[in-house]
């Protein structure tokens, strides 16, 4: 008998939420790292301010605009 808190693939909801939170937190830092690697002259620091700025850029790029 399988516990109710597990989904059909055997991964708990808590595990999925933690994984999603890590992706959301690490995503902007990975983008800053990628920009610094591709364009070394940028020298973007890893601070909360640059993390927030990159998170906003991610939101703008990922937003879906519909003209319906």
Number of C-alpha atoms within 10 A of each C-alpha: 3 8 8 8 11 13 11 9 6 10 11 14 12 11 11 11 11 11 12 12 12 11 12 12 13 12 16 21 20 14 15 19 17 12 15 15 12 10 11 11 9 11 12 13 13 12 10 10 10 15 20 13 13 18 18 13 13 14 11 10 9 9 9 7 6 5 3 3
